[in-house]
Amino acid sequence: MLSFATGHVPHTAKAGTEVGTLTAGEGGAVKVPVTLQKDLTEPGLVDTSCSASADPRFAAARR
């Protein structure tokens, strides 16, 4: 069995912040903390890292 339990995910956090736990197995299950790989920042009004404007598949729509 494999499960993920989310913890508190803040709006901003530094890389390495624990945001959940991954559990593998039953009975003597192994629990592994899930941490942020990169700093988490609040999106701005125009955050191209998470919008269609950054996706090359939508480039034709912007022209």
PDB file of N, CA, C and O in Angstrom:
ATOM      1  N   MET A   1       0.844  -1.172   0.000  1.00  0.00           N
ATOM      2  CA  MET A   1       0.000   0.000   0.000  1.00  0.00           C
ATOM      3  C   MET A   1       0.891   1.238   0.000  1.00  0.00           C
ATOM      4  O   MET A   1       1.921   1.270   0.674  1.00  0.00           O
ATOM      5  N   LEU A   2       0.493   2.247  -0.754  1.00  0.00           N
ATOM      6  CA  LEU A   2       1.212   3.501  -0.840  1.00  0.00           C
ATOM      7  C   LEU A   2       0.210   4.616  -0.609  1.00  0.00           C
ATOM      8  O   LEU A   2      -0.830   4.658  -1.267  1.00  0.00           O
ATOM      9  N   SER A   3       0.507   5.523   0.318  1.00  0.00           N
ATOM     10  CA  SER A   3      -0.413   6.626   0.571  1.00  0.00           C
ATOM     11  C   SER A   3       0.364   7.910   0.836  1.00  0.00           C
ATOM     12  O   SER A   3       1.534   7.884   1.219  1.00  0.00           O
ATOM     13  N   PHE A   4      -0.312   9.027   0.624  1.00  0.00           N
ATOM     14  CA  PHE A   4       0.277  10.342   0.849  1.00  0.00           C
ATOM     15  C   PHE A   4      -0.653  11.130   1.750  1.00  0.00           C
ATOM     16  O   PHE A   4      -1.844  11.256   1.467  1.00  0.00           O
ATOM     17  N   ALA A   5      -0.109  11.660   2.837  1.00  0.00           N
ATOM     18  CA  ALA A   5      -0.873  12.507   3.737  1.00  0.00           C
ATOM     19  C   ALA A   5      -0.287  13.906   3.656  1.00  0.00           C
ATOM     20  O   ALA A   5       0.889  14.122   3.951  1.00  0.00           O
ATOM     21  N   THR A   6      -1.117  14.844   3.256  1.00  0.00           N
ATOM     22  CA  THR A   6      -0.640  16.215   3.132  1.00  0.00           C
ATOM     23  C   THR A   6      -0.642  16.901   4.483  1.00  0.00           C
ATOM     24  O   THR A   6      -1.527  16.683   5.310  1.00  0.00           O
ATOM     25  N   GLY A   7       0.349  17.722   4.690  1.00  0.00           N
ATOM     26  CA  GLY A   7       0.404  18.556   5.881  1.00  0.00           C
ATOM     27  C   GLY A   7      -0.016  19.952   5.505  1.00  0.00           C
ATOM     28  O   GLY A   7      -0.669  20.150   4.479  1.00  0.00           O
ATOM     29  N   HIS A   8       0.343  20.917   6.310  1.00  0.00           N
ATOM     30  CA  HIS A   8       0.047  22.317   6.011  1.00  0.00           C
ATOM     31  C   HIS A   8       0.990  22.793   4.914  1.00  0.00           C
ATOM     32  O   HIS A   8       2.210  22.710   5.062  1.00  0.00           O
ATOM     33  N   VAL A   9       0.436  23.289   3.821  1.00  0.00           N
ATOM     34  CA  VAL A   9       1.243  23.846   2.736  1.00  0.00           C
ATOM     35  C   VAL A   9       1.057  25.359   2.771  1.00  0.00           C
ATOM     36  O   VAL A   9      -0.010  25.865   2.424  1.00  0.00           O
ATOM     37  N   PRO A  10       2.090  26.077   3.188  1.00  0.00           N
ATOM     38  CA  PRO A  10       1.975  27.530   3.297  1.00  0.00           C
ATOM     39  C   PRO A  10       1.996  28.203   1.925  1.00  0.00           C
ATOM     40  O   PRO A  10       2.294  27.568   0.914  1.00  0.00           O
ATOM     41  N   HIS A  11       1.673  29.501   1.907  1.00  0.00           N
ATOM     42  CA  HIS A  11       1.709  30.260   0.654  1.00  0.00           C
ATOM     43  C   HIS A  11       3.141  30.463   0.178  1.00  0.00           C
ATOM     44  O   HIS A  11       3.396  30.510  -1.026  1.00  0.00           O
ATOM     45  N   THR A  12       4.066  30.583   1.106  1.00  0.00           N
ATOM     46  CA  THR A  12       5.485  30.714   0.774  1.00  0.00           C
ATOM     47  C   THR A  12       6.268  29.821   1.726  1.00  0.00           C
ATOM     48  O   THR A  12       5.894  29.664   2.889  1.00  0.00           O
ATOM     49  N   ALA A  13       7.353  29.238   1.232  1.00  0.00           N
ATOM     50  CA  ALA A  13       8.190  28.387   2.074  1.00  0.00           C
ATOM     51  C   ALA A  13       9.529  28.172   1.386  1.00  0.00           C
ATOM     52  O   ALA A  13       9.629  28.255   0.162  1.00  0.00           O
ATOM     53  N   LYS A  14      10.535  27.902   2.163  1.00  0.00           N
ATOM     54  CA  LYS A  14      11.875  27.636   1.646  1.00  0.00           C
ATOM     55  C   LYS A  14      11.986  26.177   1.205  1.00  0.00           C
ATOM     56  O   LYS A  14      11.251  25.313   1.681  1.00  0.00           O
ATOM     57  N   ALA A  15      12.920  25.921   0.286  1.00  0.00           N
ATOM     58  CA  ALA A  15      13.208  24.545  -0.127  1.00  0.00           C
ATOM     59  C   ALA A  15      13.554  23.739   1.115  1.00  0.00           C
ATOM     60  O   ALA A  15      14.241  24.232   2.010  1.00  0.00           O
ATOM     61  N   GLY A  16      13.079  22.506   1.170  1.00  0.00           N
ATOM     62  CA  GLY A  16      13.345  21.654   2.319  1.00  0.00           C
ATOM     63  C   GLY A  16      12.215  21.637   3.339  1.00  0.00           C
ATOM     64  O   GLY A  16      12.228  20.813   4.253  1.00  0.00           O
ATOM     65  N   THR A  17      11.233  22.534   3.200  1.00  0.00           N
ATOM     66  CA  THR A  17      10.090  22.567   4.114  1.00  0.00           C
ATOM     67  C   THR A  17       9.251  21.307   3.925  1.00  0.00           C
ATOM     68  O   THR A  17       8.915  20.952   2.795  1.00  0.00           O
ATOM     69  N   GLU A  18       8.913  20.633   5.016  1.00  0.00           N
ATOM     70  CA  GLU A  18       8.094  19.426   4.950  1.00  0.00           C
ATOM     71  C   GLU A  18       6.639  19.794   4.708  1.00  0.00           C
ATOM     72  O   GLU A  18       6.078  20.626   5.421  1.00  0.00           O
ATOM     73  N   VAL A  19       6.017  19.165   3.682  1.00  0.00           N
ATOM     74  CA  VAL A  19       4.630  19.471   3.338  1.00  0.00           C
ATOM     75  C   VAL A  19       3.730  18.236   3.374  1.00  0.00           C
ATOM     76  O   VAL A  19       2.541  18.330   3.067  1.00  0.00           O
ATOM     77  N   GLY A  20       4.279  17.095   3.740  1.00  0.00           N
ATOM     78  CA  GLY A  20       3.477  15.888   3.820  1.00  0.00           C
ATOM     79  C   GLY A  20       4.321  14.679   4.148  1.00  0.00           C
ATOM     80  O   GLY A  20       5.518  14.780   4.413  1.00  0.00           O
ATOM     81  N   THR A  21       3.656  13.510   4.123  1.00  0.00           N
ATOM     82  CA  THR A  21       4.328  12.246   4.433  1.00  0.00           C
ATOM     83  C   THR A  21       3.882  11.183   3.444  1.00  0.00           C
ATOM     84  O   THR A  21       2.688  11.032   3.182  1.00  0.00           O
ATOM     85  N   LEU A  22       4.834  10.452   2.898  1.00  0.00           N
ATOM     86  CA  LEU A  22       4.564   9.335   2.002  1.00  0.00           C
ATOM     87  C   LEU A  22       4.748   8.062   2.822  1.00  0.00           C
ATOM     88  O   LEU A  22       5.784   7.879   3.462  1.00  0.00           O
ATOM     89  N   THR A  23       3.751   7.184   2.805  1.00  0.00           N
ATOM     90  CA  THR A  23       3.798   5.941   3.576  1.00  0.00           C
ATOM     91  C   THR A  23       3.742   4.755   2.631  1.00  0.00           C
ATOM     92  O   THR A  23       2.874   4.690   1.760  1.00  0.00           O
ATOM     93  N   ALA A  24       4.673   3.810   2.800  1.00  0.00           N
ATOM     94  CA  ALA A  24       4.718   2.602   1.967  1.00  0.00           C
ATOM     95  C   ALA A  24       4.667   1.382   2.879  1.00  0.00           C
ATOM     96  O   ALA A  24       5.414   1.283   3.852  1.00  0.00           O
ATOM     97  N   GLY A  25       3.773   0.456   2.545  1.00  0.00           N
ATOM     98  CA  GLY A  25       3.664  -0.774   3.309  1.00  0.00           C
ATOM     99  C   GLY A  25       2.549  -0.736   4.330  1.00  0.00           C
ATOM    100  O   GLY A  25       1.861   0.271   4.492  1.00  0.00           O
ATOM    101  N   GLU A  26       2.384  -1.862   5.019  1.00  0.00           N
ATOM    102  CA  GLU A  26       1.372  -1.982   6.063  1.00  0.00           C
ATOM    103  C   GLU A  26       2.037  -2.559   7.301  1.00  0.00           C
ATOM    104  O   GLU A  26       3.098  -3.175   7.202  1.00  0.00           O
ATOM    105  N   GLY A  27       1.436  -2.371   8.448  1.00  0.00           N
ATOM    106  CA  GLY A  27       2.028  -2.878   9.684  1.00  0.00           C
ATOM    107  C   GLY A  27       3.316  -2.144  10.003  1.00  0.00           C
ATOM    108  O   GLY A  27       3.284  -1.110  10.671  1.00  0.00           O
ATOM    109  N   GLY A  28       4.444  -2.650   9.543  1.00  0.00           N
ATOM    110  CA  GLY A  28       5.731  -1.996   9.745  1.00  0.00           C
ATOM    111  C   GLY A  28       6.020  -1.012   8.624  1.00  0.00           C
ATOM    112  O   GLY A  28       7.118  -1.000   8.067  1.00  0.00           O
ATOM    113  N   ALA A  29       5.035  -0.186   8.292  1.00  0.00           N
ATOM    114  CA  ALA A  29       5.133   0.739   7.170  1.00  0.00           C
ATOM    115  C   ALA A  29       6.319   1.691   7.316  1.00  0.00           C
ATOM    116  O   ALA A  29       6.729   2.044   8.421  1.00  0.00           O
ATOM    117  N   VAL A  30       6.850   2.089   6.173  1.00  0.00           N
ATOM    118  CA  VAL A  30       7.940   3.059   6.129  1.00  0.00           C
ATOM    119  C   VAL A  30       7.336   4.413   5.795  1.00  0.00           C
ATOM    120  O   VAL A  30       6.616   4.555   4.807  1.00  0.00           O
ATOM    121  N   LYS A  31       7.633   5.411   6.626  1.00  0.00           N
ATOM    122  CA  LYS A  31       7.125   6.760   6.392  1.00  0.00           C
ATOM    123  C   LYS A  31       8.290   7.658   6.008  1.00  0.00           C
ATOM    124  O   LYS A  31       9.338   7.659   6.653  1.00  0.00           O
ATOM    125  N   VAL A  32       8.081   8.423   4.939  1.00  0.00           N
ATOM    126  CA  VAL A  32       9.118   9.304   4.421  1.00  0.00           C
ATOM    127  C   VAL A  32       8.546  10.712   4.318  1.00  0.00           C
ATOM    128  O   VAL A  32       7.466  10.895   3.756  1.00  0.00           O
ATOM    129  N   PRO A  33       9.252  11.715   4.852  1.00  0.00           N
ATOM    130  CA  PRO A  33       8.748  13.082   4.722  1.00  0.00           C
ATOM    131  C   PRO A  33       8.831  13.565   3.273  1.00  0.00           C
ATOM    132  O   PRO A  33       9.763  13.225   2.544  1.00  0.00           O
ATOM    133  N   VAL A  34       7.846  14.358   2.875  1.00  0.00           N
ATOM    134  CA  VAL A  34       7.831  14.974   1.546  1.00  0.00           C
ATOM    135  C   VAL A  34       8.170  16.444   1.748  1.00  0.00           C
ATOM    136  O   VAL A  34       7.491  17.155   2.489  1.00  0.00           O
ATOM    137  N   THR A  35       9.229  16.887   1.080  1.00  0.00           N
ATOM    138  CA  THR A  35       9.685  18.268   1.248  1.00  0.00           C
ATOM    139  C   THR A  35       9.701  18.989  -0.094  1.00  0.00           C
ATOM    140  O   THR A  35       9.718  18.362  -1.153  1.00  0.00           O
ATOM    141  N   LEU A  36       9.697  20.318  -0.030  1.00  0.00           N
ATOM    142  CA  LEU A  36       9.760  21.131  -1.240  1.00  0.00           C
ATOM    143  C   LEU A  36      11.154  21.050  -1.847  1.00  0.00           C
ATOM    144  O   LEU A  36      12.152  21.169  -1.137  1.00  0.00           O
ATOM    145  N   GLN A  37      11.220  20.850  -3.143  1.00  0.00           N
ATOM    146  CA  GLN A  37      12.496  20.790  -3.841  1.00  0.00           C
ATOM    147  C   GLN A  37      13.047  22.198  -4.074  1.00  0.00           C
ATOM    148  O   GLN A  37      14.257  22.417  -4.012  1.00  0.00           O
ATOM    149  N   LYS A  38      12.145  23.154  -4.344  1.00  0.00           N
ATOM    150  CA  LYS A  38      12.541  24.543  -4.581  1.00  0.00           C
ATOM    151  C   LYS A  38      11.718  25.445  -3.676  1.00  0.00           C
ATOM    152  O   LYS A  38      10.682  25.034  -3.153  1.00  0.00           O
ATOM    153  N   ASP A  39      12.187  26.690  -3.492  1.00  0.00           N
ATOM    154  CA  ASP A  39      11.419  27.665  -2.724  1.00  0.00           C
ATOM    155  C   ASP A  39      10.023  27.810  -3.333  1.00  0.00           C
ATOM    156  O   ASP A  39       9.863  27.792  -4.553  1.00  0.00           O
ATOM    157  N   LEU A  40       9.031  27.953  -2.476  1.00  0.00           N
ATOM    158  CA  LEU A  40       7.653  28.163  -2.906  1.00  0.00           C
ATOM    159  C   LEU A  40       7.334  29.635  -2.683  1.00  0.00           C
ATOM    160  O   LEU A  40       7.423  30.136  -1.562  1.00  0.00           O
ATOM    161  N   THR A  41       6.963  30.317  -3.751  1.00  0.00           N
ATOM    162  CA  THR A  41       6.633  31.735  -3.647  1.00  0.00           C
ATOM    163  C   THR A  41       5.197  31.950  -4.079  1.00  0.00           C
ATOM    164  O   THR A  41       4.653  31.198  -4.888  1.00  0.00           O
ATOM    165  N   GLU A  42       4.591  32.995  -3.523  1.00  0.00           N
ATOM    166  CA  GLU A  42       3.228  33.328  -3.925  1.00  0.00           C
ATOM    167  C   GLU A  42       3.256  33.814  -5.361  1.00  0.00           C
ATOM    168  O   GLU A  42       4.159  34.556  -5.745  1.00  0.00           O
ATOM    169  N   PRO A  43       2.285  33.408  -6.158  1.00  0.00           N
ATOM    170  CA  PRO A  43       2.250  33.884  -7.536  1.00  0.00           C
ATOM    171  C   PRO A  43       1.937  35.376  -7.571  1.00  0.00           C
ATOM    172  O   PRO A  43       1.177  35.883  -6.746  1.00  0.00           O
ATOM    173  N   GLY A  44       2.527  36.060  -8.523  1.00  0.00           N
ATOM    174  CA  GLY A  44       2.232  37.476  -8.719  1.00  0.00           C
ATOM    175  C   GLY A  44       1.014  37.618  -9.606  1.00  0.00           C
ATOM    176  O   GLY A  44       0.347  36.630  -9.916  1.00  0.00           O
ATOM    177  N   LEU A  45       0.721  38.838 -10.016  1.00  0.00           N
ATOM    178  CA  LEU A  45      -0.413  39.051 -10.903  1.00  0.00           C
ATOM    179  C   LEU A  45      -0.167  38.406 -12.267  1.00  0.00           C
ATOM    180  O   LEU A  45      -1.105  37.933 -12.909  1.00  0.00           O
ATOM    181  N   VAL A  46       1.087  38.387 -12.707  1.00  0.00           N
ATOM    182  CA  VAL A  46       1.451  37.732 -13.959  1.00  0.00           C
ATOM    183  C   VAL A  46       2.590  36.782 -13.636  1.00  0.00           C
ATOM    184  O   VAL A  46       3.759  37.168 -13.654  1.00  0.00           O
ATOM    185  N   ASP A  47       2.239  35.534 -13.338  1.00  0.00           N
ATOM    186  CA  ASP A  47       3.235  34.523 -13.001  1.00  0.00           C
ATOM    187  C   ASP A  47       3.329  33.554 -14.168  1.00  0.00           C
ATOM    188  O   ASP A  47       2.530  32.623 -14.268  1.00  0.00           O
ATOM    189  N   THR A  48       4.296  33.765 -15.049  1.00  0.00           N
ATOM    190  CA  THR A  48       4.401  32.951 -16.260  1.00  0.00           C
ATOM    191  C   THR A  48       4.833  31.526 -15.982  1.00  0.00           C
ATOM    192  O   THR A  48       4.744  30.680 -16.871  1.00  0.00           O
ATOM    193  N   SER A  49       5.301  31.229 -14.767  1.00  0.00           N
ATOM    194  CA  SER A  49       5.742  29.866 -14.482  1.00  0.00           C
ATOM    195  C   SER A  49       4.581  28.903 -14.348  1.00  0.00           C
ATOM    196  O   SER A  49       4.778  27.691 -14.433  1.00  0.00           O
ATOM    197  N   CYS A  50       3.370  29.411 -14.140  1.00  0.00           N
ATOM    198  CA  CYS A  50       2.247  28.492 -13.943  1.00  0.00           C
ATOM    199  C   CYS A  50       1.044  28.868 -14.802  1.00  0.00           C
ATOM    200  O   CYS A  50      -0.086  28.522 -14.456  1.00  0.00           O
ATOM    201  N   SER A  51       1.258  29.564 -15.906  1.00  0.00           N
ATOM    202  CA  SER A  51       0.123  29.946 -16.734  1.00  0.00           C
ATOM    203  C   SER A  51       0.304  29.465 -18.163  1.00  0.00           C
ATOM    204  O   SER A  51       1.394  29.054 -18.562  1.00  0.00           O
ATOM    205  N   ALA A  52      -0.756  29.520 -18.910  1.00  0.00           N
ATOM    206  CA  ALA A  52      -0.711  29.107 -20.310  1.00  0.00           C
ATOM    207  C   ALA A  52       0.222  29.996 -21.120  1.00  0.00           C
ATOM    208  O   ALA A  52       0.713  29.578 -22.168  1.00  0.00           O
ATOM    209  N   SER A  53       0.474  31.217 -20.651  1.00  0.00           N
ATOM    210  CA  SER A  53       1.339  32.116 -21.412  1.00  0.00           C
ATOM    211  C   SER A  53       2.771  31.608 -21.493  1.00  0.00           C
ATOM    212  O   SER A  53       3.515  32.014 -22.385  1.00  0.00           O
ATOM    213  N   ALA A  54       3.174  30.724 -20.575  1.00  0.00           N
ATOM    214  CA  ALA A  54       4.528  30.174 -20.591  1.00  0.00           C
ATOM    215  C   ALA A  54       4.604  28.881 -21.396  1.00  0.00           C
ATOM    216  O   ALA A  54       5.696  28.369 -21.645  1.00  0.00           O
ATOM    217  N   ASP A  55       3.476  28.361 -21.794  1.00  0.00           N
ATOM    218  CA  ASP A  55       3.420  27.077 -22.480  1.00  0.00           C
ATOM    219  C   ASP A  55       3.531  27.291 -23.988  1.00  0.00           C
ATOM    220  O   ASP A  55       2.680  27.959 -24.575  1.00  0.00           O
ATOM    221  N   PRO A  56       4.570  26.733 -24.629  1.00  0.00           N
ATOM    222  CA  PRO A  56       4.752  26.952 -26.062  1.00  0.00           C
ATOM    223  C   PRO A  56       3.593  26.436 -26.911  1.00  0.00           C
ATOM    224  O   PRO A  56       3.419  26.886 -28.043  1.00  0.00           O
ATOM    225  N   ARG A  57       2.809  25.516 -26.397  1.00  0.00           N
ATOM    226  CA  ARG A  57       1.661  25.004 -27.156  1.00  0.00           C
ATOM    227  C   ARG A  57       0.615  26.088 -27.389  1.00  0.00           C
ATOM    228  O   ARG A  57      -0.194  25.981 -28.310  1.00  0.00           O
ATOM    229  N   PHE A  58       0.626  27.140 -26.552  1.00  0.00           N
ATOM    230  CA  PHE A  58      -0.351  28.200 -26.672  1.00  0.00           C
ATOM    231  C   PHE A  58       0.210  29.438 -27.348  1.00  0.00           C
ATOM    232  O   PHE A  58      -0.451  30.476 -27.375  1.00  0.00           O
ATOM    233  N   ALA A  59       1.419  29.349 -27.894  1.00  0.00           N
ATOM    234  CA  ALA A  59       2.074  30.494 -28.523  1.00  0.00           C
ATOM    235  C   ALA A  59       1.254  31.037 -29.688  1.00  0.00           C
ATOM    236  O   ALA A  59       1.164  32.253 -29.858  1.00  0.00           O
ATOM    237  N   ALA A  60       0.657  30.167 -30.489  1.00  0.00           N
ATOM    238  CA  ALA A  60      -0.125  30.597 -31.637  1.00  0.00           C
ATOM    239  C   ALA A  60      -1.334  31.421 -31.210  1.00  0.00           C
ATOM    240  O   ALA A  60      -1.740  32.338 -31.924  1.00  0.00           O
ATOM    241  N   ALA A  61      -1.899  31.111 -30.078  1.00  0.00           N
ATOM    242  CA  ALA A  61      -3.071  31.835 -29.581  1.00  0.00           C
ATOM    243  C   ALA A  61      -2.708  33.259 -29.156  1.00  0.00           C
ATOM    244  O   ALA A  61      -3.569  34.140 -29.138  1.00  0.00           O
ATOM    245  N   ARG A  62      -1.446  33.484 -28.816  1.00  0.00           N
ATOM    246  CA  ARG A  62      -1.024  34.815 -28.369  1.00  0.00           C
ATOM    247  C   ARG A  62      -0.681  35.733 -29.539  1.00  0.00           C
ATOM    248  O   ARG A  62      -0.558  36.942 -29.348  1.00  0.00           O
ATOM    249  N   ARG A  63      -0.528  35.195 -30.727  1.00  0.00           N
ATOM    250  CA  ARG A  63      -0.098  36.005 -31.886  1.00  0.00           C
ATOM    251  C   ARG A  63      -1.243  36.731 -32.518  1.00  0.00           C
ATOM    252  O   ARG A  63      -1.052  37.451 -33.498  1.00  0.00           O
TER     253      ARG A  63
END
